[in-house]
Amino acid sequence: MVRRSLSRALLSCLAGGGALLAFWSVAFWSGSTTAKEAAPVDPRPELRRVAERARAGLVRVRLVRGAPRGDAVRRELFRRVPDRRAGTGILVGERRVLVHAALTAYTEPEFEVTDSSGRTRRARLIRESRDAELALLEATGPLAGKPLEWRRTHGLRTGELVLAVGDPFGLARGGALSATFGVVEGRTRLDVRESAFAGEVLLTSAALNPGSEGGALLDLEGRLLGLLAPLAQDRRLEAPTRASKSATALTAYALPAEACQRTLSGWSRPKLGFQAREVEGRVTIVRVGLGTPAARAGLEKGDVLAKVGGRAIQSTTQLRLALAGAGPHSLEVTRGEETLSLELKP
């Protein structure tokens, strides 16, 4: 009986799409207990502890200089928002912060980063991946806090409780970020206009608002499941008739931890020494540097990359993802009418 009461109350609370931690006045359990019954567990203190621990691994990011490049991520929100000037970042090193690329689409941008202690430092953009919609900032000095533990999402269950921590509407001050909670709705590939990320994303019912981009999606142990992305309008949710076009369905999602880690790994690995071009589903080598790992492996200009690590390669995006690990990498290439097996060692 107690378990059923807990389930009803929790589902009722989640039906609104998530609630701010500050508003957790809803009773999560009800009913009486007897000496033979175990007291029900109130999840609110644990959720608060997770949010508090997460603060140490997150920062507030604010643009202080830079004009929109013209390719800033645009999403249908409550209105058309052409660019982002504040958001959240995930600490991935003593001075380095991973953010969503929506925060960095500016010419010669400069940022202010506020860490969990409330201290603010200037930061600059050092890396950007438009394929993964991720960017890396570096602060001028050490940042307080500790990077969060990553969790693989392949075993993540639909309906699992999650916490989303970010900076909606730029409300955070002194590093005090906001948090909402919800459930994992599932995984999918979005059908979204102007979206560069082509991989699977995590859908969540946690309430997200503009400015939460770059924040963290966490499990109830405080482990990082993914990086929060801008609200998006999936074309499959668009109104089918003109009469109902005023109704806009928005999707809250996160880039999975694996995609974030692959991008970080790619930025840290040594250059392999070749360039490739994608033409009609074929990835062709267009340049090989002298004395590079690619040259030592035997790659030549004009080779067509068919497989990496046994996986078929039909785009440069697939190639980058396949080469994200430390290596070595087994390659299958076509050279004229000949098929060759090569080993690429970083």
C-alpha positions as CSV (number, residue, x, y, z in Angstrom):
1,M,0.0,0.0,0.0
2,V,2.8,2.4,0.9
3,R,4.6,1.5,-2.3
4,R,1.5,2.2,-4.4
5,S,1.0,5.6,-2.6
6,L,4.6,6.5,-3.3
7,S,4.1,5.6,-7.0
8,R,0.9,7.7,-7.3
9,A,2.4,10.7,-5.7
10,L,5.6,10.5,-7.7
11,L,3.8,10.1,-11.0
12,S,1.5,13.0,-10.1
13,C,4.5,15.2,-9.4
14,L,6.2,14.2,-12.6
15,A,3.1,14.8,-14.8
16,G,3.9,18.5,-14.9
17,G,7.2,17.9,-16.7
18,G,9.5,18.4,-13.7
19,A,9.6,20.9,-10.8
20,L,12.1,23.3,-9.5
21,L,13.9,22.1,-6.4
22,A,12.9,25.2,-4.6
23,F,9.2,24.2,-5.0
24,W,9.5,20.7,-3.6
25,S,6.7,21.1,-1.1
26,V,4.8,18.1,-2.6
27,A,4.6,15.1,-0.3
28,F,6.4,12.2,-1.9
29,W,4.9,9.6,0.4
30,S,1.7,9.2,2.4
31,G,-0.1,6.6,4.5
32,S,0.5,5.2,7.9
33,T,3.0,2.5,8.9
34,T,2.9,-0.3,11.4
35,A,5.8,-1.8,13.4
36,K,6.0,-4.6,10.7
37,E,6.2,-2.1,7.8
38,A,9.4,-0.4,6.8
39,A,9.1,3.4,6.7
40,P,8.9,4.8,3.2
41,V,11.9,6.5,1.7
42,D,11.6,10.2,1.0
43,P,13.7,10.9,-2.2
44,R,13.8,14.7,-1.8
45,P,16.9,14.8,0.4
46,E,18.8,12.5,-2.0
47,L,17.8,14.7,-5.0
48,R,19.0,17.8,-3.1
49,R,22.3,16.1,-2.3
50,V,22.8,15.1,-6.0
51,A,22.1,18.7,-7.0
52,E,24.5,20.1,-4.4
53,R,27.3,17.6,-5.5
54,A,26.7,18.5,-9.2
55,R,27.3,22.2,-8.5
56,A,31.0,21.5,-8.0
57,G,31.3,20.1,-11.5
58,L,29.4,22.8,-13.3
59,V,30.0,26.5,-14.1
60,R,28.0,29.4,-15.3
61,V,29.2,30.7,-18.7
62,R,28.5,34.3,-20.0
63,L,29.5,35.9,-23.3
64,V,31.3,39.2,-22.7
65,R,32.5,40.0,-26.2
66,G,31.7,38.7,-29.7
67,A,29.2,39.3,-32.5
68,P,27.0,36.4,-33.8
69,R,28.7,34.6,-36.6
70,G,25.5,34.0,-38.6
71,D,25.5,30.3,-37.9
72,A,24.3,30.5,-34.3
73,V,22.0,27.6,-33.4
74,R,18.4,28.7,-33.8
75,R,15.5,26.9,-32.2
76,E,11.8,27.6,-31.9
77,L,11.3,28.4,-28.3
78,F,8.6,30.7,-26.9
79,R,9.8,33.0,-29.6
80,R,12.6,33.0,-32.2
81,V,15.9,33.3,-30.3
82,P,18.8,34.0,-32.6
83,D,21.7,33.5,-30.2
84,R,22.7,32.6,-26.7
85,R,24.8,34.9,-24.4
86,A,24.7,32.8,-21.2
87,G,24.4,29.2,-20.3
88,T,26.1,26.4,-18.4
89,G,29.3,24.5,-18.8
90,I,30.7,21.1,-17.5
91,L,34.1,21.1,-15.8
92,V,36.4,18.6,-17.6
93,G,39.7,19.8,-16.3
94,E,41.3,22.3,-13.9
95,R,40.8,25.1,-16.4
96,R,38.7,23.5,-19.2
97,V,34.9,23.6,-19.6
98,L,32.7,21.7,-22.1
99,V,29.7,23.7,-23.4
100,H,27.1,23.4,-26.1
101,A,28.1,25.0,-29.4
102,A,25.1,27.3,-29.3
103,L,27.1,29.4,-26.7
104,T,30.1,29.8,-29.0
105,A,28.8,30.8,-32.4
106,Y,30.4,34.3,-32.3
107,T,33.4,36.0,-33.9
108,E,36.4,36.2,-31.5
109,P,34.3,35.4,-28.4
110,E,35.4,36.0,-24.9
111,F,33.6,34.6,-21.9
112,E,33.3,34.9,-18.1
113,V,33.1,31.6,-16.2
114,T,31.7,31.5,-12.7
115,D,32.7,28.4,-10.7
116,S,31.0,26.8,-7.7
117,S,32.9,29.1,-5.3
118,G,31.4,32.2,-6.9
119,R,34.7,33.2,-8.4
120,T,34.7,34.5,-12.0
121,R,37.5,34.1,-14.5
122,R,37.8,35.1,-18.2
123,A,37.8,32.2,-20.7
124,R,38.4,31.7,-24.4
125,L,37.2,29.2,-27.1
126,I,39.9,26.7,-27.9
127,R,38.0,23.9,-29.7
128,E,34.6,23.5,-31.5
129,S,32.9,20.6,-33.2
130,R,29.9,21.5,-35.3
131,D,29.2,17.8,-35.9
132,A,28.8,17.1,-32.2
133,E,27.4,20.6,-31.3
134,L,30.1,20.9,-28.6
135,A,32.8,23.4,-27.8
136,L,35.7,23.6,-25.3
137,L,36.6,26.7,-23.3
138,E,39.8,27.4,-21.4
139,A,39.8,29.7,-18.4
140,T,42.7,32.1,-17.6
141,G,43.3,30.3,-14.2
142,P,42.2,27.3,-12.2
143,L,38.5,26.8,-11.5
144,A,37.1,25.6,-8.2
145,G,35.3,22.2,-8.3
146,K,35.8,18.7,-9.4
147,P,34.8,17.1,-12.8
148,L,31.7,14.8,-12.6
149,E,31.9,11.1,-13.1
150,W,30.6,10.0,-16.5
151,R,28.1,7.1,-16.8
152,R,27.5,5.0,-19.9
153,T,24.0,5.4,-21.2
154,H,23.5,2.2,-23.1
155,G,22.0,0.6,-20.0
156,L,19.8,3.6,-19.1
157,R,16.2,2.5,-18.6
158,T,13.2,4.4,-19.9
159,G,11.4,5.9,-16.9
160,E,14.6,6.2,-14.8
161,L,14.6,9.4,-12.7
162,V,17.1,12.1,-13.7
163,L,18.1,15.5,-12.6
164,A,18.8,18.4,-15.1
165,V,21.1,21.2,-13.7
166,G,21.6,24.4,-15.6
167,D,21.0,28.2,-15.8
168,P,17.6,28.9,-17.3
169,F,17.1,32.5,-18.3
170,G,20.4,33.5,-16.8
171,L,19.0,33.3,-13.3
172,A,22.1,31.9,-11.6
173,R,24.2,34.2,-9.6
174,G,27.5,33.4,-7.9
175,G,27.5,29.9,-9.4
176,A,24.1,29.0,-7.9
177,L,22.6,26.9,-10.7
178,S,19.0,25.7,-10.9
179,A,17.8,22.1,-11.1
180,T,14.7,20.3,-12.3
181,F,13.9,16.6,-12.3
182,G,12.0,14.2,-14.5
183,V,12.4,10.8,-16.2
184,V,14.2,9.4,-19.2
185,E,11.6,9.2,-22.0
186,G,13.8,7.2,-24.4
187,R,16.5,7.6,-27.1
188,T,15.9,8.8,-30.6
189,R,17.4,10.6,-33.6
190,L,15.8,14.0,-33.9
191,D,14.3,15.3,-37.1
192,V,15.1,19.0,-36.5
193,R,15.9,21.9,-38.7
194,E,19.4,23.4,-38.4
195,S,20.6,20.7,-36.1
196,A,24.1,19.5,-36.7
197,F,24.1,16.5,-34.4
198,A,23.0,13.4,-36.3
199,G,23.4,10.8,-33.5
200,E,21.0,9.5,-30.9
201,V,19.9,11.8,-28.2
202,L,18.4,11.2,-24.7
203,L,14.8,12.6,-24.4
204,T,13.8,13.7,-20.9
205,S,10.7,15.1,-19.3
206,A,12.8,17.3,-17.0
207,A,11.7,20.9,-17.5
208,L,14.3,22.9,-19.5
209,N,14.3,26.5,-20.5
210,P,16.6,28.7,-22.6
211,G,19.9,29.1,-20.9
212,S,20.2,25.5,-19.7
213,E,22.3,24.6,-22.7
214,G,25.6,23.1,-21.7
215,G,24.2,21.9,-18.3
216,A,24.2,18.3,-17.0
217,L,21.7,15.5,-17.1
218,L,22.4,13.4,-14.0
219,D,21.3,10.1,-12.6
220,L,20.4,9.8,-8.9
221,E,24.0,9.0,-8.0
222,G,25.2,12.3,-9.4
223,R,26.8,10.7,-12.5
224,L,26.8,12.6,-15.8
225,L,24.5,11.1,-18.4
226,G,24.7,13.8,-21.0
227,L,25.0,17.5,-21.8
228,L,21.8,19.5,-22.1
229,A,21.0,20.9,-25.5
230,P,18.6,23.7,-26.7
231,L,14.9,23.0,-26.9
232,A,14.1,21.7,-30.4
233,Q,11.0,21.4,-32.5
234,D,11.0,17.9,-34.0
235,R,9.3,18.0,-37.5
236,R,7.4,14.8,-36.5
237,L,5.6,16.9,-33.9
238,E,4.6,19.8,-36.1
239,A,0.9,20.6,-36.4
240,P,-0.6,18.8,-39.4
241,T,-3.1,21.6,-40.3
242,R,-2.9,25.4,-40.7
243,A,-5.6,25.8,-38.1
244,S,-3.4,24.3,-35.4
245,K,-0.1,25.8,-36.4
246,S,0.0,28.0,-33.3
247,A,0.6,24.9,-31.1
248,T,4.3,24.2,-30.8
249,A,5.6,21.0,-29.4
250,L,9.1,21.3,-28.0
251,T,11.6,18.5,-27.2
252,A,14.0,18.5,-24.2
253,Y,17.0,16.4,-24.9
254,A,20.7,15.8,-24.0
255,L,23.7,14.8,-26.0
256,P,24.7,11.3,-24.5
257,A,27.8,11.0,-22.4
258,E,29.4,8.7,-25.1
259,A,29.2,11.4,-27.7
260,C,30.7,14.0,-25.4
261,Q,33.6,11.7,-24.5
262,R,34.3,10.8,-28.1
263,T,34.6,14.5,-28.9
264,L,36.9,15.2,-26.0
265,S,39.0,12.2,-26.9
266,G,39.2,13.4,-30.5
267,W,40.4,16.8,-29.3
268,S,43.1,15.2,-27.1
269,R,44.4,12.6,-29.5
270,P,47.4,13.3,-31.8
271,K,46.8,14.2,-35.4
272,L,46.7,11.3,-37.7
273,G,48.0,13.2,-40.7
274,F,45.4,12.9,-43.4
275,Q,42.4,14.7,-44.8
276,A,39.3,13.1,-46.3
277,R,36.4,14.3,-48.4
278,E,32.9,12.9,-48.6
279,V,31.4,12.6,-52.0
280,E,28.1,10.7,-52.7
281,G,28.6,8.2,-49.8
282,R,32.3,7.6,-50.5
283,V,35.0,8.9,-48.2
284,T,38.2,9.6,-50.2
285,I,41.6,10.5,-48.9
286,V,42.6,13.9,-50.5
287,R,45.9,14.6,-48.6
288,V,48.5,12.6,-46.6
289,G,51.2,14.4,-44.7
290,L,54.8,13.2,-45.0
291,G,56.1,11.3,-42.0
292,T,52.6,11.2,-40.3
293,P,50.9,8.1,-38.8
294,A,48.7,8.0,-42.0
295,A,51.8,7.9,-44.2
296,R,53.4,5.2,-42.1
297,A,50.2,3.1,-42.3
298,G,50.4,3.2,-46.1
299,L,47.5,5.5,-46.9
300,E,47.7,7.4,-50.2
301,K,45.9,10.2,-51.8
302,G,42.9,8.8,-53.8
303,D,42.3,5.9,-51.5
304,V,38.7,5.3,-50.6
305,L,38.0,4.4,-47.0
306,A,35.5,1.5,-46.9
307,K,35.8,0.4,-43.2
308,V,37.4,1.4,-39.9
309,G,37.5,-1.2,-37.2
310,G,35.2,-3.4,-39.3
311,R,32.5,-0.7,-39.5
312,A,31.4,0.6,-42.9
313,I,32.3,4.3,-43.5
314,Q,30.1,6.4,-45.7
315,S,30.6,9.9,-44.3
316,T,33.3,12.0,-42.7
317,T,31.1,12.2,-39.5
318,Q,31.2,8.4,-39.3
319,L,34.9,8.5,-39.9
320,R,35.6,11.0,-37.1
321,L,33.5,8.9,-34.7
322,A,35.3,5.7,-35.7
323,L,38.7,7.2,-35.1
324,A,37.7,8.8,-31.7
325,G,39.4,6.1,-29.6
326,A,43.0,5.9,-28.8
327,G,43.8,3.3,-31.5
328,P,45.3,1.5,-33.3
329,H,42.7,1.4,-36.0
330,S,42.3,-1.3,-38.7
331,L,41.4,0.2,-42.1
332,E,39.9,-1.3,-45.2
333,V,40.6,0.9,-48.2
334,T,40.0,0.6,-51.9
335,R,42.8,1.6,-54.3
336,G,41.7,1.3,-57.9
337,E,40.4,-2.3,-58.2
338,E,42.4,-3.5,-55.1
339,T,41.2,-3.8,-51.5
340,L,43.8,-3.3,-48.9
341,S,43.9,-3.8,-45.1
342,L,46.0,-1.2,-43.2
343,E,46.7,-0.5,-39.6
344,L,46.7,3.1,-38.4
345,K,48.7,3.7,-35.2
346,P,48.5,7.2,-33.6
